[in-house]
Amino acid sequence: MDMTGSQTVGPFLHIGLAGLYRNDLRAEGVEGQVVTIRGRVLDGGGIGVPDGMVEIWQANHHGRYPDPQDARDLPLEPTFRGFGRMATDALGEFRFTTIKPGALPGPNGSTQAPHIVVSVFMRGLIKRLATRMYFPDGIGHASDHVLQLVPEQRRASLIARIVDGDPENLEWNIVVQAGAHGYDETVFFDI
């Protein structure tokens, strides 16, 4: 019987991954509203996590994933990859420029609001944290099955906010644990 202990993620996420970072998902010929999402990964003390990594996965403007398993009859834009990855900097900051995704099908014929699937990797974690970022316009929030499973008082942790009145400039912080500093932990999902 192997008695190897658990290994946490990091703190060496940058080794071997730097060449795979991609924080600009725009591509020539891709339709949709361009948005820039800035934020920080914060620990329980409200301090930025400097050695983390944030990954995003999303559908295109039409609501179709660039994946062979998504065979729905929606426009597929070959130059849109839908996947990004970025290390956090010394202050725990990250930034992505992408296209606002379209709505997606949900269970029992429902519709999911436009959202981005987010994974967080950082020191001290045994597995990644998985969450979603929703857009502040509220479109589709009331009918989104996943968002409705989240207690109403916690939903704000999943919704980006508009910066300086510009709907293409968004801020969304990821708080990995609640703390005395007053930040609410981001809602994470079991996957």
The 8 nearest C-alpha neighbors of each residue, nearest first, counted from 0:
[[1, 2, 3, 4, 5, 6, 7, 125],
 [0, 2, 3, 4, 5, 6, 7, 125],
 [3, 1, 4, 0, 5, 6, 7, 125],
 [4, 2, 1, 5, 6, 0, 7, 125],
 [5, 3, 2, 6, 1, 7, 125, 0],
 [6, 4, 7, 3, 125, 2, 8, 124],
 [7, 5, 125, 4, 8, 124, 3, 123],
 [6, 8, 125, 124, 123, 9, 5, 122],
 [7, 9, 124, 122, 125, 121, 123, 120],
 [10, 8, 11, 122, 12, 121, 7, 123],
 [9, 11, 122, 12, 50, 8, 121, 51],
 [10, 12, 9, 13, 14, 50, 8, 122],
 [13, 11, 9, 14, 10, 16, 50, 51],
 [12, 14, 16, 11, 17, 15, 86, 50],
 [15, 13, 16, 12, 11, 17, 18, 10],
 [14, 16, 17, 13, 18, 12, 19, 11],
 [17, 15, 19, 13, 18, 14, 20, 12],
 [16, 18, 19, 20, 13, 15, 14, 86],
 [17, 19, 16, 20, 15, 21, 13, 14],
 [20, 18, 16, 17, 21, 84, 15, 85],
 [21, 19, 84, 85, 17, 18, 22, 16],
 [20, 22, 83, 84, 23, 85, 19, 24],
 [21, 23, 95, 83, 85, 84, 24, 96],
 [24, 22, 96, 25, 95, 21, 97, 83],
 [23, 25, 97, 96, 22, 26, 81, 83],
 [26, 24, 97, 23, 98, 96, 29, 27],
 [27, 25, 29, 78, 79, 28, 24, 23],
 [26, 28, 29, 78, 25, 79, 30, 76],
 [27, 29, 26, 30, 78, 76, 79, 25],
 [30, 28, 27, 26, 76, 79, 31, 25],
 [31, 29, 60, 28, 32, 98, 59, 76],
 [30, 32, 60, 98, 33, 99, 29, 100],
 [31, 33, 98, 99, 34, 30, 167, 60],
 [32, 34, 98, 97, 31, 99, 167, 35],
 [35, 33, 167, 97, 96, 98, 168, 32],
 [34, 36, 96, 168, 95, 169, 167, 97],
 [37, 35, 169, 95, 170, 94, 96, 34],
 [38, 36, 94, 170, 93, 169, 171, 35],
 [37, 39, 172, 171, 170, 93, 92, 94],
 [38, 40, 92, 172, 91, 93, 41, 173],
 [39, 41, 173, 91, 47, 48, 174, 172],
 [42, 40, 47, 174, 46, 45, 48, 39],
 [41, 43, 45, 44, 175, 46, 174, 176],
 [44, 42, 178, 176, 177, 45, 175, 41],
 [45, 43, 42, 46, 178, 180, 179, 41],
 [44, 46, 41, 42, 43, 180, 47, 182],
 [47, 45, 41, 44, 42, 48, 43, 90],
 [46, 48, 91, 41, 90, 40, 49, 39],
 [47, 49, 91, 40, 41, 50, 51, 42],
 [50, 48, 89, 91, 88, 87, 90, 51],
 [51, 49, 48, 10, 87, 121, 52, 12],
 [52, 50, 121, 87, 120, 86, 49, 48],
 [51, 53, 86, 120, 85, 87, 119, 121],
 [52, 54, 119, 85, 84, 118, 86, 120],
 [55, 53, 84, 118, 83, 117, 85, 119],
 [54, 56, 117, 83, 82, 116, 84, 115],
 [57, 55, 82, 116, 81, 115, 117, 83],
 [58, 56, 81, 115, 116, 64, 100, 59],
 [57, 59, 64, 63, 62, 100, 81, 101],
 [58, 60, 100, 62, 61, 63, 64, 101],
 [61, 59, 100, 101, 31, 62, 99, 30],
 [62, 60, 101, 59, 63, 74, 73, 100],
 [63, 61, 101, 58, 102, 59, 103, 60],
 [64, 62, 58, 59, 61, 73, 65, 75],
 [63, 65, 58, 66, 69, 59, 57, 62],
 [66, 64, 80, 81, 63, 75, 58, 67],
 [65, 67, 68, 64, 69, 70, 63, 80],
 [68, 66, 69, 70, 65, 64, 71, 75],
 [67, 69, 66, 70, 64, 65, 71, 63],
 [70, 68, 67, 66, 71, 64, 63, 65],
 [71, 69, 68, 67, 72, 73, 66, 63],
 [70, 72, 73, 69, 63, 74, 68, 64],
 [71, 73, 70, 74, 75, 63, 69, 61],
 [74, 72, 71, 63, 75, 61, 62, 70],
 [75, 73, 76, 61, 72, 63, 62, 71],
 [76, 74, 77, 73, 63, 65, 64, 59],
 [75, 77, 79, 78, 74, 29, 65, 59],
 [76, 78, 79, 75, 80, 65, 29, 28],
 [77, 79, 76, 26, 80, 27, 29, 28],
 [80, 78, 76, 77, 81, 26, 29, 65],
 [81, 79, 82, 65, 78, 24, 77, 83],
 [80, 82, 57, 56, 79, 58, 65, 24],
 [83, 81, 56, 80, 55, 57, 84, 24],
 [82, 84, 21, 55, 22, 54, 24, 56],
 [85, 83, 54, 20, 21, 53, 22, 55],
 [86, 84, 20, 53, 52, 22, 21, 54],
 [87, 85, 52, 51, 53, 88, 93, 50],
 [86, 88, 91, 92, 93, 51, 49, 52],
 [87, 89, 91, 49, 92, 90, 86, 93],
 [88, 90, 49, 91, 87, 92, 48, 50],
 [91, 89, 47, 88, 92, 49, 48, 87],
 [90, 92, 47, 48, 49, 87, 39, 88],
 [93, 91, 39, 87, 88, 90, 38, 40],
 [94, 92, 87, 38, 37, 39, 85, 91],
 [93, 95, 37, 36, 38, 22, 96, 92],
 [96, 94, 22, 36, 35, 23, 97, 37],
 [97, 95, 35, 23, 34, 24, 22, 36],
 [96, 98, 24, 25, 34, 33, 23, 95],
 [97, 99, 33, 32, 31, 34, 100, 25],
 [98, 100, 32, 60, 31, 34, 33, 97],
 [101, 99, 60, 59, 58, 113, 62, 98],
 [100, 102, 62, 60, 61, 113, 59, 103],
 [103, 101, 113, 112, 62, 111, 110, 100],
 [102, 104, 111, 62, 110, 105, 101, 112],
 [105, 103, 110, 111, 109, 108, 102, 106],
 [104, 106, 109, 110, 111, 108, 103, 107],
 [105, 107, 108, 109, 104, 144, 110, 111],
 [108, 106, 109, 105, 104, 110, 144, 111],
 [107, 109, 106, 105, 110, 104, 111, 103],
 [110, 108, 105, 106, 107, 104, 111, 142],
 [111, 109, 104, 105, 103, 143, 112, 142],
 [110, 112, 143, 103, 105, 102, 104, 113],
 [111, 113, 139, 102, 143, 140, 114, 138],
 [114, 112, 102, 101, 100, 133, 111, 103],
 [115, 113, 133, 132, 112, 131, 134, 116],
 [114, 116, 57, 132, 131, 56, 117, 55],
 [117, 115, 131, 56, 55, 130, 57, 132],
 [116, 118, 55, 130, 131, 54, 129, 115],
 [119, 117, 129, 54, 128, 53, 127, 130],
 [118, 120, 53, 128, 127, 52, 54, 129],
 [119, 121, 127, 52, 51, 53, 8, 128],
 [122, 120, 51, 9, 8, 124, 50, 52],
 [123, 121, 9, 10, 8, 124, 7, 51],
 [122, 124, 7, 8, 121, 125, 9, 10],
 [125, 123, 7, 8, 126, 122, 121, 127],
 [124, 126, 7, 8, 6, 123, 127, 5],
 [127, 125, 124, 128, 8, 7, 120, 119],
 [126, 128, 120, 119, 118, 129, 124, 125],
 [127, 129, 119, 118, 187, 126, 120, 130],
 [130, 128, 118, 187, 188, 117, 127, 119],
 [129, 131, 187, 117, 188, 116, 118, 186],
 [132, 130, 116, 117, 115, 157, 114, 133],
 [131, 133, 157, 115, 114, 158, 159, 116],
 [134, 132, 114, 158, 157, 159, 131, 113],
 [133, 135, 159, 136, 158, 137, 114, 132],
 [136, 134, 137, 159, 160, 158, 133, 161],
 [135, 137, 138, 134, 166, 133, 140, 139],
 [138, 136, 140, 135, 139, 134, 141, 133],
 [139, 137, 136, 140, 112, 113, 134, 141],
 [138, 140, 112, 142, 141, 143, 137, 111],
 [139, 141, 143, 137, 142, 112, 138, 146],
 [140, 142, 139, 143, 147, 137, 138, 146],
 [143, 141, 140, 139, 144, 110, 111, 109],
 [142, 144, 111, 140, 146, 112, 145, 141],
 [143, 145, 147, 146, 142, 148, 111, 105],
 [146, 144, 148, 147, 143, 149, 111, 105],
 [145, 147, 148, 149, 143, 144, 140, 154],
 [146, 148, 144, 149, 145, 143, 141, 150],
 [149, 147, 145, 146, 150, 144, 151, 143],
 [148, 150, 147, 146, 154, 151, 153, 145],
 [151, 149, 153, 152, 148, 154, 147, 146],
 [150, 152, 154, 153, 149, 147, 155, 148],
 [151, 153, 150, 154, 155, 149, 156, 183],
 [154, 152, 151, 150, 155, 156, 149, 186],
 [155, 153, 156, 151, 157, 152, 149, 150],
 [154, 156, 158, 157, 153, 152, 151, 159],
 [155, 157, 185, 154, 158, 153, 186, 183],
 [158, 156, 132, 155, 154, 133, 131, 185],
 [159, 157, 133, 155, 132, 134, 156, 135],
 [160, 158, 171, 170, 135, 134, 169, 133],
 [159, 161, 170, 169, 135, 162, 171, 158],
 [160, 162, 169, 166, 164, 168, 165, 170],
 [161, 163, 164, 169, 168, 165, 160, 170],
 [162, 164, 165, 161, 168, 166, 169, 160],
 [165, 163, 162, 161, 166, 168, 167, 169],
 [164, 166, 167, 168, 163, 162, 161, 169],
 [167, 165, 168, 161, 164, 169, 162, 34],
 [166, 168, 34, 165, 35, 169, 33, 32],
 [167, 169, 35, 165, 166, 162, 34, 161],
 [170, 168, 161, 36, 160, 162, 35, 159],
 [171, 169, 37, 160, 38, 159, 36, 161],
 [172, 170, 159, 38, 37, 160, 173, 169],
 [173, 171, 38, 39, 40, 174, 170, 41],
 [172, 174, 40, 185, 41, 39, 175, 171],
 [175, 173, 41, 184, 185, 176, 40, 42],
 [176, 174, 42, 184, 41, 173, 185, 43],
 [177, 175, 43, 184, 174, 42, 178, 185],
 [178, 176, 184, 43, 183, 182, 175, 179],
 [179, 177, 43, 180, 44, 181, 176, 182],
 [178, 180, 181, 44, 177, 43, 182, 45],
 [181, 179, 178, 182, 44, 45, 43, 177],
 [182, 180, 179, 178, 183, 177, 45, 44],
 [183, 181, 180, 177, 184, 178, 45, 174],
 [182, 184, 177, 185, 181, 174, 156, 176],
 [185, 183, 177, 174, 176, 175, 186, 182],
 [184, 186, 156, 174, 173, 187, 183, 175],
 [185, 187, 184, 156, 130, 157, 188, 153],
 [188, 186, 130, 129, 185, 128, 189, 131],
 [189, 187, 129, 130, 190, 186, 128, 131],
 [190, 188, 187, 129, 128, 130, 127, 186],
 [189, 188, 129, 128, 187, 130, 127, 126]]
